[in-house]
Amino acid sequence: MTGGSRAATMAGGATLHTARALKERILDVSSRLLEASPGDLEIADGKVAVRGVPVSAITLADVAAAAASDDELEVNGEFDGGKGGWSGGTLVPGPALVGRRRETGRSRQAMERRYRAR
């Protein structure tokens, strides 16, 4: 048994929780820029806008630039798999970095090649 199914569960769960936390941070920063409640905002097609008012949209690159000086979009966390029924640990890649280049607004992705047992 290689533990592949455990790795998928752990990496998938960690990714899900991190993506949710990042979305919350994006909406918080955007709410200040758009002067709207985070609950009134939606993210679609690389933009954040007040729901029902598409002309209010700002790009994710604009949000990232506004948050860059304070690292407001940095998300760190741990995922222990909840109440999984398996024993032992698994190997999960170290943090994935996803962002946008300030100069172009294009997305960039990098994966740190560090592995650690969980």
N, C-alpha and C positions, 0 to 999 in steps of 0.2 A: 504494500500500500504506500503510495507516494505522498499522500496528504494534499493532493491537488484540489480536491473539493473544499477542504478547510481553507486553503490559500485564497480561493475564489470568494468564499464567504467573508473572510477577514478583510481582504483588500476591497471588496465591493462595499462592505459596511463602512469601512474607514472613508472611502471615497464619497459615499452618500452623505455621511454626517458632515464631512468637510465642505462639500458642495452646498449643503443647507446653511452652514455657518457663513460661508462666503457670500451667498445670496443675501442673507440678512445684513451683512456689513455693506454690501453694494447698495441695498435699499436705504440704509441709514445715511450713508454719505449723500446719496442722490436726493433724499428727502430735504436735506439742508440746502442743496443746490437749487432744487425746484420749489422750495418752500411749500412742501406738501407732506402729508402723513405717509410713512412707509407703507401703510396698508392701502393707500390710494394709488400706489405705483405698480407698474408692470414692466417686466423685462422681456423684450422681443427683438429679434433681428439686430442684435448688437447695440440696442438702445434702451434707455430707461425713460418712461413717460408717465405722466399722470393718466390713469385709466380713463379712456374716453376723450382725451385731449392729445392726439398724436402730434400736434404742432409744438407741444411742450418738450418733446424728446431731446435728450442729450445722449451722446455716445458713451459707450463703456470706456473709451479712451479718455474722454473728458472726466469721467468719474475717477478713473485711475490716476490721472494727473492731479486732481484735486486732493486725493488721498495720499499721494506719494510722499509728501514731506513728513507725515506722521505714521507711515506704515499701517494705516487704518484697514487696509485690505488683507493684511497678513492673518492667516488663520492657523492656529496650532491646536492640536487635540490628540486624544488617545481613544482608541476603540478596543475594547476587550472581548468583543464577540457576544456580549450579553450573557444569556443563560444557555449557551451552547452545550450540547451533550457529548462533546468529544474530549479526549484527553490530549495532552501534549500541546506544543506550540506550532507556529507556522512562520515562514519567512515572508515578510511583506516589504516591498520597496520603500526606501526612505522617502522623504517628502517630494511630491511632484510640484513643480513650480509652474504656474500658468499665469500669464499676464499679457499685457499689451505694450508694444513699444511706443514710447511717448512721441517719437518723431513721425511715425507713420500711422499709428493707431492699429496696426496689424497685430494679430495674436502671436505669442511666442510660447513655446512649451519646452521645458527641460526636466529631465528626470535625474535626480541624484542617484548614482549607482552604489548606494550604500545599503546593505541589508542588515537587518537585525532580527533576532528571534523574539517572538511575542508569545 
